[in-house]
Amino acid sequence: MNIQALHYFIQVADSKSYSVAAKKIYVAQSSLSTTIKRIEEELAIKLFNYDGKSLHLTAEGERLYELAKDFLGSYEMFFESAKKITDDVFGTINLLLPILVSDMFFAEPIAAFQRKYPNVKINITNRAGYHTQSLISVNEFDLGATIKPIIHNIFECIDIVKSPMVLAVHKNHPLAERSQVSYEELVYEKFLSYEEDSVLYLNFISKTKQAGYAPMVTLKAAETPFLLSVIEQGEGSLVLPECVVNYRNYKNIRTIPIKGEEEGYQLVLIHAKDKYLSTASQAFWDFIKDWYRKEDENHNV
């Protein structure tokens, strides 16, 4: 006996006729009578009596009818609830975001996302560095923000922001009024820098190496506001994305575009291509993608 057999039984009982039931559900009358016979043999009971005009349930048939109706009603409720599992967004998302990136580019959309999906919990780990791609690839985190380049055959990505790389200096610095500088000109500059596990640090070292020198770094730190505060006091210079400097009002800092770095900073959100995304993670991915698509459209208007 299966669910289809129970459906056939109920149709015959309601129609009080094999032929009428067969027309209603578009099956052969012989299929209905064969199904009813199999149920009777399986349960060792008689389900219908025939009075020459119509079929009538036996006492056993009436009992099975009630059980079948209750069971199929419960099954339909279960099936509808099961279908809604993918409609209800819930669960936990583990995000890997650098501290300043969290504040600048994710605080507002995450707040909006949580208003839309209140049953989703988000765990954010603030850690910047070149390990981001490897941590995402081994599934330690669901999604993470990093800087291009990324390994395209391993990760899917959403473009978050593109920004020029600039040299930040005090307003009284000798280079403060320049319209542009090159890395080659900065060979004798005293630099502040990010810590060595930062992608920005590695890119900075790579660029100066291409220019033919190892930079003179007098201070390393993880926090951008701290580094810029030191520059506001008149000490050192820092290579960083222009959008980061513009995020806060630094009255004593000037930024100078660096030649060849017009789109030197490209922030993306990534996830591993071969990894299953939970309903919550997929909803967040789609939400962020749509958020920054609209941001880009508004920017270009």
C-alpha positions as CSV (number, residue, x, y, z in Angstrom):
1,M,0.0,0.0,0.0
2,N,1.3,3.5,-0.9
3,I,0.0,7.1,-0.9
4,Q,-1.3,6.7,-4.4
5,A,-3.4,3.7,-3.4
6,L,-4.9,5.6,-0.5
7,H,-5.8,8.4,-2.9
8,Y,-7.5,5.9,-5.2
9,F,-9.4,4.4,-2.3
10,I,-10.7,7.8,-1.1
11,Q,-11.8,8.7,-4.6
12,V,-13.8,5.5,-5.0
13,A,-15.3,5.9,-1.5
14,D,-16.3,9.5,-2.3
15,S,-17.6,8.7,-5.7
16,K,-19.3,5.4,-4.7
17,S,-18.4,4.1,-8.1
18,Y,-15.3,2.9,-9.9
19,S,-16.3,4.4,-13.2
20,V,-17.1,7.8,-11.8
21,A,-13.8,7.9,-9.7
22,A,-11.8,6.8,-12.8
23,K,-13.2,9.7,-14.8
24,K,-12.4,12.2,-12.0
25,I,-8.7,11.2,-11.7
26,Y,-8.1,10.1,-15.3
27,V,-7.1,6.5,-14.7
28,A,-8.5,3.3,-16.0
29,Q,-11.3,1.7,-14.1
30,S,-9.4,-1.6,-14.0
31,S,-6.5,0.1,-12.3
32,L,-8.8,1.4,-9.5
33,S,-10.5,-2.0,-9.0
34,T,-7.1,-3.8,-9.0
35,T,-5.7,-1.3,-6.4
36,I,-8.7,-1.7,-4.1
37,K,-8.4,-5.5,-4.3
38,R,-4.7,-5.3,-3.4
39,I,-5.5,-3.2,-0.3
40,E,-8.2,-5.7,0.8
41,E,-5.8,-8.6,0.3
42,E,-3.0,-6.8,2.2
43,L,-5.2,-5.9,5.2
44,A,-7.4,-9.0,5.0
45,I,-10.6,-6.9,5.1
46,K,-13.5,-6.1,2.7
47,L,-13.7,-2.4,2.0
48,F,-16.9,-2.0,-0.1
49,N,-20.3,-3.6,-0.5
50,Y,-22.3,-3.2,-3.8
51,D,-26.1,-2.9,-3.6
52,G,-26.6,-3.1,-7.4
53,K,-26.5,0.7,-7.8
54,S,-23.5,2.0,-5.9
55,L,-20.6,1.1,-3.7
56,H,-20.9,1.5,0.1
57,L,-18.1,1.3,2.6
58,T,-18.1,-1.6,5.1
59,A,-17.5,-0.9,8.7
60,E,-13.8,-1.7,8.2
61,G,-13.8,0.4,5.1
62,E,-15.2,3.4,7.0
63,R,-12.4,3.0,9.6
64,L,-9.7,2.9,6.9
65,Y,-11.3,5.9,5.2
66,E,-11.0,8.0,8.4
67,L,-7.4,6.8,8.9
68,A,-6.5,7.5,5.3
69,K,-8.0,11.0,5.4
70,D,-6.1,11.9,8.6
71,F,-2.8,10.5,7.2
72,L,-3.1,12.2,3.8
73,G,-4.0,15.5,5.5
74,S,-0.9,15.2,7.8
75,Y,1.3,14.3,4.8
76,E,0.1,17.3,2.8
77,M,0.9,19.6,5.8
78,F,4.3,17.9,6.1
79,F,5.0,18.3,2.4
80,E,4.0,22.0,2.4
81,S,6.2,22.7,5.4
82,A,9.1,20.8,3.8
83,K,8.8,23.0,0.7
84,K,9.0,26.1,2.8
85,I,12.4,25.1,4.3
86,T,14.1,26.8,1.3
87,D,11.8,29.8,1.6
88,D,12.6,30.5,5.3
89,V,16.1,32.0,5.6
90,F,17.7,31.0,8.9
91,G,21.1,29.8,10.1
92,T,24.5,31.2,10.8
93,I,27.0,32.9,8.5
94,N,30.7,33.0,9.3
95,L,32.3,36.1,7.6
96,L,36.0,37.0,7.4
97,L,36.3,40.8,7.2
98,P,39.2,43.2,7.8
99,I,38.3,45.7,10.6
100,L,38.1,48.9,8.5
101,V,36.4,47.0,5.7
102,S,33.7,45.9,8.1
103,D,33.0,49.5,9.1
104,M,33.2,51.2,5.7
105,F,31.6,48.7,3.3
106,F,29.6,46.1,5.3
107,A,28.1,47.8,8.4
108,E,25.2,49.4,6.5
109,P,24.3,46.4,4.2
110,I,24.6,44.0,7.1
111,A,22.2,46.0,9.2
112,A,19.8,46.1,6.3
113,F,20.2,42.3,5.7
114,Q,19.4,41.6,9.4
115,R,16.3,43.7,9.2
116,K,15.1,41.6,6.2
117,Y,16.3,38.2,7.6
118,P,16.0,38.4,11.4
119,N,16.5,34.6,11.8
120,V,20.0,34.7,10.5
121,K,23.0,35.0,12.8
122,I,26.2,36.5,11.6
123,N,29.6,35.8,13.1
124,I,32.3,38.2,11.9
125,T,36.0,37.6,12.4
126,N,38.1,40.7,11.8
127,R,41.4,39.5,10.3
128,A,43.2,41.0,7.4
129,G,45.9,39.2,5.5
130,Y,47.0,37.2,2.5
131,H,45.6,34.1,4.3
132,T,42.0,35.1,3.5
133,Q,41.8,33.1,0.2
134,S,43.3,30.0,1.8
135,L,40.9,30.2,4.8
136,I,37.9,30.5,2.5
137,S,39.1,27.6,0.3
138,V,39.4,25.2,3.3
139,N,35.9,26.1,4.5
140,E,36.9,27.8,7.7
141,F,34.7,30.7,6.7
142,D,31.7,30.9,4.4
143,L,32.5,34.2,2.8
144,G,35.3,36.7,3.1
145,A,36.5,40.1,1.9
146,T,39.9,40.4,0.2
147,I,41.8,42.4,-2.4
148,K,42.3,41.4,-6.0
149,P,44.0,39.5,-7.5
150,I,42.1,36.3,-6.6
151,I,42.3,32.8,-8.1
152,H,39.4,32.9,-10.5
153,N,39.0,29.2,-11.1
154,I,38.7,28.6,-7.3
155,F,36.5,31.6,-6.1
156,E,33.4,33.4,-7.1
157,C,33.6,37.2,-6.3
158,I,31.5,40.3,-6.0
159,D,33.2,43.6,-6.7
160,I,32.7,45.9,-3.7
161,V,34.8,49.0,-4.5
162,K,37.6,50.2,-6.7
163,S,39.9,53.0,-5.5
164,P,43.2,54.6,-6.4
165,M,46.2,53.9,-4.2
166,V,47.6,57.2,-2.8
167,L,50.4,58.4,-0.7
168,A,49.1,60.0,2.5
169,V,51.4,62.7,4.0
170,H,51.1,65.6,6.4
171,K,50.0,68.9,4.8
172,N,53.5,70.4,5.4
173,H,55.3,67.4,3.8
174,P,57.5,68.4,0.8
175,L,55.4,66.3,-1.5
176,A,52.0,67.5,-0.2
177,E,51.3,69.8,-3.1
178,R,52.3,67.3,-5.8
179,S,49.5,66.2,-8.2
180,Q,51.1,62.8,-8.7
181,V,54.1,60.8,-7.5
182,S,55.8,57.5,-8.7
183,Y,57.2,54.8,-6.5
184,E,60.6,55.5,-7.9
185,E,60.5,59.0,-6.4
186,L,59.8,57.6,-2.9
187,V,63.1,55.7,-2.5
188,Y,64.2,58.0,0.4
189,E,60.8,58.3,2.0
190,K,60.2,57.3,5.6
191,F,57.1,55.0,5.6
192,L,54.6,53.8,8.0
193,S,53.1,50.5,7.0
194,Y,50.6,47.8,7.7
195,E,51.7,44.6,9.4
196,E,53.4,41.9,7.3
197,D,50.4,39.6,7.0
198,S,48.4,42.4,5.3
199,V,47.7,42.2,1.5
200,L,48.3,46.0,1.4
201,Y,51.7,45.5,2.9
202,L,52.7,42.8,0.5
203,N,51.5,44.8,-2.5
204,F,53.4,47.8,-1.2
205,I,56.6,45.8,-0.9
206,S,56.1,44.3,-4.3
207,K,55.7,47.8,-5.9
208,T,58.7,49.3,-4.3
209,K,60.8,46.2,-5.2
210,Q,59.7,46.7,-8.8
211,A,60.9,50.3,-8.5
212,G,64.3,49.0,-7.4
213,Y,64.5,49.5,-3.6
214,A,63.4,48.2,-0.2
215,P,61.3,50.9,1.5
216,M,62.5,52.4,4.8
217,V,59.6,51.4,7.1
218,T,59.8,53.1,10.6
219,L,56.5,51.9,12.0
220,K,54.1,49.0,11.4
221,A,50.6,48.6,12.8
222,A,47.3,46.9,11.9
223,E,45.0,49.9,12.5
224,T,44.6,52.4,9.7
225,P,43.2,55.2,12.0
226,F,46.3,54.9,14.2
227,L,48.6,55.1,11.3
228,L,46.9,58.1,9.9
229,S,46.8,59.8,13.3
230,V,50.6,59.4,13.4
231,I,50.8,61.1,10.0
232,E,48.6,63.9,11.3
233,Q,51.3,64.5,13.9
234,G,53.8,65.1,11.1
235,E,55.6,61.7,11.1
236,G,56.1,59.5,8.0
237,S,53.9,58.7,5.0
238,L,51.6,55.8,4.1
239,V,50.5,54.1,0.9
240,L,46.8,53.1,1.1
241,P,43.5,53.3,-0.8
242,E,42.1,56.8,-1.3
243,C,38.7,55.7,-0.2
244,V,40.1,54.7,3.3
245,V,41.5,58.2,3.9
246,N,38.3,59.9,2.6
247,Y,36.2,57.8,5.0
248,R,37.2,60.1,7.9
249,N,38.0,63.8,8.0
250,Y,41.8,64.3,8.4
251,K,42.4,68.0,8.3
252,N,46.2,67.8,8.3
253,I,46.6,65.0,5.8
254,R,47.0,65.4,2.0
255,T,46.7,62.5,-0.4
256,I,48.8,62.2,-3.6
257,P,47.8,59.8,-6.5
258,I,50.5,57.3,-7.3
259,K,51.3,56.7,-11.0
260,G,50.0,53.5,-12.3
261,E,47.7,52.9,-9.3
262,E,44.5,54.4,-10.6
263,E,42.6,51.2,-9.7
264,G,45.2,49.7,-7.4
265,Y,42.7,48.8,-4.7
266,Q,39.9,46.4,-5.7
267,L,38.0,45.0,-2.8
268,V,35.8,41.9,-3.4
269,L,33.7,39.5,-1.5
270,I,34.5,35.8,-2.2
271,H,33.4,32.3,-1.6
272,A,34.8,29.0,-2.8
273,K,33.2,27.8,-6.1
274,D,33.0,24.2,-5.1
275,K,31.5,24.8,-1.7
276,Y,27.8,24.4,-0.9
277,L,26.4,27.7,0.4
278,S,23.7,27.4,3.0
279,T,20.4,29.2,2.4
280,A,21.5,32.0,4.8
281,S,24.9,32.4,3.1
282,Q,23.3,32.4,-0.4
283,A,20.8,35.0,0.7
284,F,23.6,37.2,2.1
285,W,25.7,36.7,-1.1
286,D,22.7,37.8,-3.3
287,F,21.9,40.7,-1.0
288,I,25.4,42.1,-1.1
289,K,25.6,41.6,-4.8
290,D,22.3,43.5,-5.3
291,W,23.4,46.2,-2.8
292,Y,26.6,47.0,-4.6
293,R,25.0,46.7,-8.0
294,K,22.6,49.5,-7.0
295,E,25.5,51.5,-5.4
296,D,27.3,51.3,-8.7
297,E,24.2,52.3,-10.7
298,N,23.6,55.3,-8.4
299,H,27.2,56.3,-8.6
300,N,27.1,56.3,-12.4
301,V,23.8,58.3,-12.7
